[in-house]
């Protein structure tokens, strides 16, 4: 099945195409290198980034794995904002804050 069949997923493609292109470019990866990492043809990759082709679900999953980002980040463009993070952290106990700082410091 092709097109909007069983192997594709409907989504706000303008966000997805912006996100996948941005991630590839931030790494400095060429179309050829990225296509090889995904196991797809360069033309397919270009069509994904130009929004002229629906992305296959398995390719979308590989993107999340390669870039270690969530599916939500790819298709909705959302990340945890600094403000939202601050609000959550400010509600933690001192012990919890020290635990979070230990995790952050480990990176």
N, CA, C and O atoms as a DFTB+ gen file, in Angstrom:
428 C
 N C O
     1  1       0.845      -1.175       0.000
     2  2       0.000       0.000       0.000
     3  2       0.889       1.237       0.000
     4  3       1.890       1.267       0.716
     5  1       0.555       2.242      -0.773
     6  2       1.353       3.459      -0.870
     7  2       0.550       4.655      -0.425
     8  3      -0.606       4.530      -0.021
     9  1       1.177       5.829      -0.501
    10  2       0.477       7.056      -0.143
    11  2       0.196       7.093       1.339
    12  3       1.099       6.895       2.151
    13  1      -1.060       7.349       1.703
    14  2      -1.440       7.444       3.100
    15  2      -1.867       6.087       3.632
    16  3      -2.799       5.994       4.431
    17  1      -1.200       5.054       3.199
    18  2      -1.557       3.702       3.591
    19  2      -1.067       3.332       4.962
    20  3      -0.760       4.193       5.786
    21  1      -0.998       2.066       5.192
    22  2      -0.690       1.525       6.503
    23  2       0.727       1.856       6.982
    24  3       0.971       1.854       8.188
    25  1       1.651       2.133       6.091
    26  2       3.038       2.395       6.470
    27  2       3.357       3.861       6.681
    28  3       4.518       4.206       6.901
    29  1       2.363       4.732       6.622
    30  2       2.600       6.154       6.839
    31  2       1.743       6.633       7.994
    32  3       0.794       5.965       8.406
    33  1       2.090       7.794       8.506
    34  2       1.353       8.355       9.627
    35  2       1.009       9.812       9.319
    36  3       1.887      10.583       8.932
    37  1      -0.268      10.202       9.486
    38  2      -0.623      11.597       9.233
    39  2      -0.138      12.487      10.375
    40  3      -0.237      12.103      11.541
    41  1       0.381      13.662      10.058
    42  2       0.856      14.576      11.086
    43  2       1.024      15.963      10.484
    44  3       0.861      16.153       9.279
    45  1       1.345      16.914      11.319
    46  2       1.620      18.271      10.840
    47  2       2.998      18.258      10.222
    48  3       4.006      18.454      10.902
    49  1       3.029      18.027       8.935
    50  2       4.302      17.776       8.268
    51  2       5.233      18.978       8.220
    52  3       6.448      18.802       8.125
    53  1       4.704      20.189       8.284
    54  2       5.603      21.342       8.236
    55  2       6.526      21.373       9.449
    56  3       7.676      21.798       9.338
    57  1       6.042      20.935      10.592
    58  2       6.888      20.868      11.788
    59  2       7.876      19.722      11.652
    60  3       9.065      19.889      11.925
    61  1       7.398      18.573      11.235
    62  2       8.263      17.407      11.082
    63  2       9.396      17.684      10.106
    64  3      10.554      17.393      10.405
    65  1       9.082      18.235       8.956
    66  2      10.125      18.488       7.960
    67  2      11.150      19.494       8.478
    68  3      12.345      19.356       8.217
    69  1      10.688      20.499       9.205
    70  2      11.607      21.482       9.781
    71  2      12.517      20.819      10.820
    72  3      13.718      21.086      10.863
    73  1      11.939      19.959      11.649
    74  2      12.704      19.310      12.699
    75  2      13.757      18.347      12.140
    76  3      14.902      18.357      12.591
    77  1      13.381      17.524      11.173
    78  2      14.341      16.538      10.669
    79  2      15.479      17.216       9.909
    80  3      16.628      16.780       9.978
    81  1      15.156      18.266       9.197
    82  2      16.210      18.997       8.486
    83  2      17.140      19.694       9.481
    84  3      18.361      19.668       9.324
    85  1      16.558      20.310      10.494
    86  2      17.339      21.020      11.509
    87  2      18.286      20.055      12.228
    88  3      19.459      20.374      12.426
    89  1      17.793      18.894      12.613
    90  2      18.628      17.922      13.317
    91  2      19.789      17.451      12.447
    92  3      20.921      17.345      12.918
    93  1      19.506      17.169      11.182
    94  2      20.553      16.724      10.264
    95  2      21.601      17.816      10.088
    96  3      22.801      17.549      10.150
    97  1      21.146      19.039       9.868
    98  2      22.078      20.146       9.637
    99  2      22.893      20.478      10.881
   100  3      24.065      20.837      10.767
   101  1      22.290      20.364      12.078
   102  2      23.029      20.628      13.309
   103  2      24.200      19.666      13.476
   104  3      25.233      20.024      14.043
   105  1      24.034      18.459      12.983
   106  2      25.109      17.466      13.040
   107  2      26.118      17.662      11.915
   108  3      27.208      17.091      11.948
   109  1      25.755      18.467      10.922
   110  2      26.626      18.663       9.777
   111  2      26.617      17.473       8.827
   112  3      27.570      17.261       8.077
   113  1      25.552      16.709       8.862
   114  2      25.448      15.509       8.043
   115  2      24.892      15.833       6.662
   116  3      23.950      16.613       6.525
   117  1      25.477      15.236       5.660
   118  2      24.993      15.390       4.293
   119  2      23.753      14.523       4.096
   120  3      23.439      13.654       4.909
   121  1      23.060      14.788       2.990
   122  2      21.926      13.926       2.641
   123  2      22.401      12.479       2.513
   124  3      21.750      11.550       2.992
   125  1      23.537      12.312       1.863
   126  2      24.057      10.961       1.611
   127  2      24.333      10.226       2.925
   128  3      23.958       9.064       3.081
   129  1      24.990      10.907       3.869
   130  2      25.315      10.282       5.148
   131  2      24.039       9.948       5.921
   132  3      23.909       8.854       6.470
   133  1      23.099      10.894       5.963
   134  2      21.855      10.675       6.706
   135  2      21.038       9.551       6.080
   136  3      20.485       8.711       6.791
   137  1      20.963       9.534       4.772
   138  2      20.212       8.476       4.081
   139  2      20.808       7.114       4.409
   140  3      20.082       6.140       4.611
   141  1      22.129       7.054       4.458
   142  2      22.797       5.793       4.791
   143  2      22.459       5.377       6.220
   144  3      22.193       4.202       6.476
   145  1      22.468       6.327       7.149
   146  2      22.124       6.022       8.557
   147  2      20.701       5.501       8.670
   148  3      20.418       4.614       9.475
   149  1      19.804       6.059       7.857
   150  2      18.401       5.636       7.891
   151  2      18.142       4.382       7.082
   152  3      17.131       3.705       7.273
   153  1      19.061       4.074       6.175
   154  2      18.854       2.925       5.304
   155  2      17.840       3.197       4.207
   156  3      17.087       2.314       3.795
   157  1      17.841       4.463       3.735
   158  2      16.920       4.854       2.667
   159  2      17.697       5.533       1.543
   160  3      18.876       5.854       1.696
   161  1      17.040       5.743       0.440
   162  2      17.605       6.420      -0.718
   163  2      17.699       7.917      -0.437
   164  3      16.865       8.471       0.279
   165  1      18.708       8.567      -0.998
   166  2      18.885      10.014      -0.839
   167  2      17.650      10.768      -1.335
   168  3      17.226      11.743      -0.713
   169  1      17.080      10.325      -2.439
   170  2      15.880      10.996      -2.979
   171  2      14.723      10.931      -1.990
   172  3      13.957      11.885      -1.857
   173  1      14.599       9.797      -1.295
   174  2      13.539       9.661      -0.292
   175  2      13.763      10.642       0.841
   176  3      12.831      11.310       1.287
   177  1      15.006      10.727       1.307
   178  2      15.332      11.665       2.377
   179  2      15.015      13.100       1.963
   180  3      14.402      13.848       2.725
   181  1      15.431      13.480       0.762
   182  2      15.140      14.831       0.285
   183  2      13.640      15.074       0.211
   184  3      13.170      16.162       0.545
   185  1      12.892      14.079      -0.220
   186  2      11.442      14.261      -0.318
   187  2      10.822      14.417       1.069
   188  3       9.833      15.134       1.224
   189  1      11.391      13.755       2.078
   190  2      10.913      13.948       3.454
   191  2      11.167      15.382       3.907
   192  3      10.282      16.028       4.467
   193  1      12.367      15.869       3.664
   194  2      12.732      17.215       4.119
   195  2      12.040      18.311       3.326
   196  3      11.877      19.427       3.820
   197  1      11.636      18.006       2.113
   198  2      10.933      18.990       1.289
   199  2       9.426      18.846       1.406
   200  3       8.678      19.576       0.756
   201  1       8.978      17.911       2.230
   202  2       7.558      17.664       2.470
   203  2       6.813      17.254       1.207
   204  3       5.638      17.577       1.038
   205  1       7.498      16.546       0.330
   206  2       6.819      16.086      -0.876
   207  2       6.466      14.603      -0.788
   208  3       5.938      14.021      -1.736
   209  1       6.763      14.005       0.352
   210  2       6.476      12.589       0.541
   211  2       6.139      12.342       2.004
   212  3       6.765      12.911       2.898
   213  1       5.152      11.497       2.240
   214  2       4.802      11.121       3.610
   215  2       5.880      10.209       4.168
   216  3       6.343       9.293       3.488
   217  1       6.274      10.459       5.393
   218  2       7.321       9.655       6.004
   219  2       6.763       8.328       6.493
   220  3       5.688       8.262       7.090
   221  1       7.523       7.277       6.224
   222  2       7.144       5.955       6.707
   223  2       7.370       5.892       8.213
   224  3       8.309       6.494       8.733
   225  1       6.515       5.168       8.902
   226  2       6.596       5.068      10.353
   227  2       7.944       4.518      10.798
   228  3       8.528       5.026      11.755
   229  1       8.447       3.492      10.123
   230  2       9.728       2.926      10.545
   231  2      10.878       3.912      10.348
   232  3      11.843       3.886      11.112
   233  1      10.795       4.775       9.345
   234  2      11.817       5.813       9.163
   235  2      11.708       6.850      10.280
   236  3      12.721       7.332      10.786
   237  1      10.503       7.183      10.653
   238  2      10.280       8.135      11.741
   239  2      10.860       7.600      13.047
   240  3      11.485       8.343      13.804
   241  1      10.658       6.351      13.301
   242  2      11.201       5.729      14.511
   243  2      12.727       5.736      14.466
   244  3      13.372       5.997      15.482
   245  1      13.306       5.456      13.311
   246  2      14.772       5.499      13.198
   247  2      15.308       6.905      13.464
   248  3      16.371       7.058      14.067
   249  1      14.579       7.932      13.018
   250  2      14.996       9.306      13.323
   251  2      15.072       9.515      14.831
   252  3      16.050      10.068      15.334
   253  1      14.049       9.080      15.549
   254  2      14.049       9.273      17.006
   255  2      15.220       8.554      17.647
   256  3      15.800       9.050      18.613
   257  1      15.575       7.394      17.121
   258  2      16.687       6.628      17.676
   259  2      18.036       7.266      17.332
   260  3      18.903       7.390      18.198
   261  1      18.210       7.663      16.095
   262  2      19.480       8.254      15.663
   263  2      19.769       9.548      16.412
   264  3      20.895       9.775      16.855
   265  1      18.759      10.393      16.552
   266  2      18.963      11.696      17.189
   267  2      18.624      11.706      18.673
   268  3      18.798      12.720      19.348
   269  1      18.143      10.582      19.175
   270  2      17.767      10.462      20.578
   271  2      16.826      11.579      21.005
   272  3      17.063      12.283      21.987
   273  1      15.764      11.715      20.245
   274  2      14.720      12.683      20.555
   275  2      13.392      11.940      20.614
   276  3      13.270      10.816      20.127
   277  1      12.415      12.576      21.208
   278  2      11.102      11.946      21.300
   279  2      10.324      12.120      19.998
   280  3      10.604      13.010      19.195
   281  1       9.365      11.265      19.821
   282  2       8.464      11.381      18.679
   283  2       7.714      12.708      18.756
   284  3       7.494      13.370      17.742
   285  1       7.335      13.081      19.949
   286  2       6.649      14.354      20.164
   287  2       7.502      15.529      19.664
   288  3       6.987      16.453      19.034
   289  1       8.788      15.484      19.947
   290  2       9.688      16.546      19.501
   291  2       9.712      16.641      17.982
   292  3       9.698      17.739      17.426
   293  1       9.750      15.495      17.311
   294  2       9.795      15.504      15.851
   295  2       8.500      16.010      15.232
   296  3       8.534      16.847      14.330
   297  1       7.375      15.522      15.698
   298  2       6.116      15.832      15.009
   299  2       5.403      17.068      15.541
   300  3       4.549      17.634      14.857
   301  1       5.747      17.492      16.761
   302  2       5.094      18.681      17.306
   303  2       6.060      19.825      17.548
   304  3       5.643      20.966      17.745
   305  1       7.358      19.520      17.533
   306  2       8.352      20.565      17.733
   307  2       8.424      21.064      19.158
   308  3       8.937      22.155      19.409
   309  1       7.912      20.276      20.101
   310  2       7.878      20.735      21.484
   311  2       9.052      20.187      22.269
   312  3       9.476      19.044      22.097
   313  1       9.546      21.023      23.114
   314  2      10.586      20.654      24.055
   315  2      10.164      21.209      25.407
   316  3       9.238      22.016      25.491
   317  1      10.829      20.785      26.441
   318  2      10.546      21.365      27.751
   319  2      11.219      22.729      27.796
   320  3      12.435      22.834      27.641
   321  1      10.434      23.757      28.005
   322  2      11.001      25.106      28.061
   323  2      11.739      25.307      29.382
   324  3      11.477      24.608      30.360
   325  1      12.648      26.251      29.403
   326  2      13.382      26.558      30.626
   327  2      12.426      26.990      31.731
   328  3      12.608      26.632      32.895
   329  1      11.416      27.754      31.365
   330  2      10.440      28.229      32.351
   331  2       9.664      27.066      32.960
   332  3       9.476      27.001      34.175
   333  1       9.226      26.169      32.124
   334  2       8.478      25.002      32.601
   335  2       9.365      24.139      33.503
   336  3       8.919      23.642      34.537
   337  1      10.603      23.971      33.103
   338  2      11.550      23.204      33.902
   339  2      11.775      23.883      35.255
   340  3      11.777      23.223      36.294
   341  1      11.962      25.192      35.235
   342  2      12.164      25.938      36.480
   343  2      10.965      25.777      37.411
   344  3      11.131      25.558      38.611
   345  1       9.763      25.885      36.859
   346  2       8.556      25.746      37.675
   347  2       8.494      24.378      38.345
   348  3       8.140      24.270      39.519
   349  1       8.834      23.351      37.605
   350  2       8.806      21.996      38.172
   351  2       9.892      21.833      39.232
   352  3       9.649      21.269      40.299
   353  1      11.096      22.334      38.930
   354  2      12.196      22.203      39.883
   355  2      11.935      22.966      41.174
   356  3      12.314      22.513      42.255
   357  1      11.293      24.112      41.065
   358  2      11.054      24.930      42.254
   359  2      10.104      24.256      43.239
   360  3      10.064      24.637      44.409
   361  1       9.355      23.282      42.799
   362  2       8.413      22.577      43.671
   363  2       9.033      21.363      44.359
   364  3       8.389      20.729      45.195
   365  1      10.266      21.040      44.015
   366  2      10.924      19.873      44.604
   367  2      11.474      20.188      45.990
   368  3      11.750      21.340      46.325
   369  1      11.625      19.134      46.784
   370  2      12.251      19.287      48.103
   371  2      13.755      19.475      47.915
   372  3      14.280      19.172      46.843
   373  1      14.462      19.973      48.942
   374  2      15.912      20.117      48.830
   375  2      16.601      18.794      48.486
   376  3      17.544      18.778      47.695
   377  1      16.150      17.713      49.057
   378  2      16.734      16.399      48.769
   379  2      16.538      16.033      47.299
   380  3      17.458      15.532      46.653
   381  1      15.343      16.282      46.774
   382  2      15.060      15.989      45.366
   383  2      15.908      16.871      44.447
   384  3      16.400      16.414      43.415
   385  1      16.074      18.134      44.830
   386  2      16.889      19.051      44.031
   387  2      18.343      18.578      43.979
   388  3      18.976      18.639      42.925
   389  1      18.876      18.105      45.114
   390  2      20.244      17.589      45.121
   391  2      20.366      16.369      44.219
   392  3      21.372      16.208      43.527
   393  1      19.366      15.523      44.219
   394  2      19.379      14.329      43.357
   395  2      19.372      14.738      41.881
   396  3      20.096      14.163      41.068
   397  1      18.554      15.730      41.544
   398  2      18.488      16.208      40.163
   399  2      19.832      16.833      39.771
   400  3      20.321      16.602      38.665
   401  1      20.419      17.606      40.653
   402  2      21.716      18.226      40.371
   403  2      22.801      17.164      40.164
   404  3      23.686      17.336      39.325
   405  1      22.736      16.088      40.913
   406  2      23.717      15.006      40.740
   407  2      23.580      14.391      39.343
   408  3      24.581      14.064      38.704
   409  1      22.360      14.238      38.882
   410  2      22.132      13.709      37.526
   411  2      22.661      14.693      36.482
   412  3      23.348      14.299      35.540
   413  1      22.336      15.972      36.656
   414  2      22.800      16.998      35.708
   415  2      24.324      17.054      35.685
   416  3      24.935      17.129      34.618
   417  1      24.925      17.018      36.852
   418  2      26.385      17.079      36.940
   419  2      27.059      15.878      36.295
   420  3      28.215      15.968      35.881
   421  1      26.365      14.772      36.204
   422  2      26.947      13.575      35.612
   423  2      27.084      13.703      34.088
   424  3      27.793      12.914      33.463
   425  1      26.413      14.688      33.493
   426  2      26.521      14.911      32.059
   427  2      27.628      15.892      31.811
   428  3      27.903      16.234      30.661
